Amino acid sequence: MEEALQVIRTDPELQQWAGKAIAGATGAEAGLPTAGASNALILAAAACIMKGTSLEKHDPLKLETWSPLINKLPMHTQGSKPSS
């Protein structure tokens, strides 16, 4: 595992290329490569939740913009009530 973690990296250019290839192959407006169907469902739900918010214009390929978003996440959610 330690050895595998050293070679895993995020490559925004590769993600962007793969997304365009998926969109071209499927005729969709856009494509997003994921690590499985469950990840795709989570990302689809997140996209629906983000619609109409300030996060809608967030560019996930710009890694430097992630930290402010991550810092907004609650540290502990146990006992939290879902928002309505």
ABEGO torsion letter per residue (X at the ends): XAAAAAABBBBAAAAAAAAAAAAAAAGBABBBBBAEAAAAAAAAAAAAAABGBAAAABBAABAAAAAAAAAABBABABGBBBBX
